[in-house]
């Protein structure tokens, strides 16, 4: 049986991917795998050998991938990436949100919404926009 089609967010960082992915692991839990340019067949300047070539964080059904930008391809951080996590409980949402907002900025405090979800948005300390959503079971 093959895996179902899924959307996996892929983030790019400017030399601080390892730090960011470890932060996300601390906030979200899961297993983190990090590969650097050193020891890979990819060519990289000496100063970038320890940069992240590819990383994957897996927590349950959630997968997040990331790398450092390649030499000669500068990263421009913008607001064109947003990641949404559908949580399994209010407590899980509170836990993820409260850890992730440290050093960042709340853009919408956690709250019950008009569409029936418990929801919050933030920009983390790396400039990545996050949305956290919990849809309570219908009565």
N, C-alpha and C positions, 0 to 999 in steps of 0.2 A: 504494500500500500504506500502510495506517495504522500508526501506532506502537502497540506492544502496551500494554495497561493496565499501569501501574506505580504504585508508592507513592513519593511524593516528600515527604520530611520538610520541614516549614515551621516555622522557628523565629521567635520573637518576642523582641525585646530592648528594653531600657529606655534608648534613646538611644545605645547602643554597638554597633549592628548593623554599621556599616562596619568598626570595629575587629575585631569577632569574625569577620566574613566574610573579611577580609584574613588573619587568623590561620589560618582553616581553609584558605584558598588556599595559604598558606605551608606548611602541614602536608601537604595532600593534593594540591597542584598543581591544574591545570585553568584554565579561563577564568572570570573573575568579571565580572558585569555588575551595576552598581548604579544605581538611579534614586532621586532624592530628591523630596521634596514640591515643592521649588522648580521652577517650570517645568511642573508637572503641573496637570491640572484639579482635583485634590484640594485642598480648603481645609485650611490648617494655620496655627496661630499663628506669628507672626514667629520666635519662638525655636525652632520646630520645622521651619523651611523646609529646613534641611540634613539633617534626619533621613532615614533610608532608608525610602522608600515600598515598594520591592520590590528584592530582589537575587536573583541566581541564580548558583550556582557549578556548573559542569559539568566533570567529569573522567571521560573515557571514558563508561561506562554509569551513572556515579554523578551524581545531581543533588541539590543542596541549595538550598532557597529560604529567605529570611528577610526580616524587616522590623523596624523599630522600632514599638513600640506607638503607637497613635494617641492624640492629645491627648484627655484625658478618659477614657481607658481604661487605667488603671494596670496594669502587668504584675506578676503574682505568680509568682515562680520557685518551682517545686516539682519533685518527682521523677516527674512524670507523662509526661515525654518521654524516650525512650531511642532512640538511633540505632545501628543495627547495620550495620557495613561487612563484607561478605564479601570477603576479600582473595584475590589470585591466587597468593600465595606467603608463606612465613614471613618472608622479607626485607621484603616490602611491609608486612606486619603490623607487624614491628619498627619500620620507618621511620615509619609513621603513628602508632603508639602512642607511640614515644619522643618525637616532636615534640608530640603533643597533650597529653601528661601534664605538660609544663612549665607550672608555675604552678597546676596542678590537683592531683588526688589519685587515686592508683591505688586502685581498689576490688577488683580481682582482678589480681594480677600475671600477665604473659604466661606461659602454661604449656600443656603437653599435657594434654588432658582425658580423662575416662573415656568420652566419646562419640566420641573419635577425632579431635578438632579441636585445633588450636593456637589459643588463645583468651586474651583479656585484656579487662578492663573498667576504665574510669576516669571520673571527673567532671572536666571541663576547668575552666579558670579562670573560665568564665562560668556555671558551674553546670549545664552540659549533660552528661547521662550518655551515654557511648559504649561500644559493644561491638565488638570486632574479632575476626573469626573466619576461620580458614583451614582448610578441609577438604582434607587431603592426598589425592591420587588413591588409589583403592582398588587394592590389589595383586592 
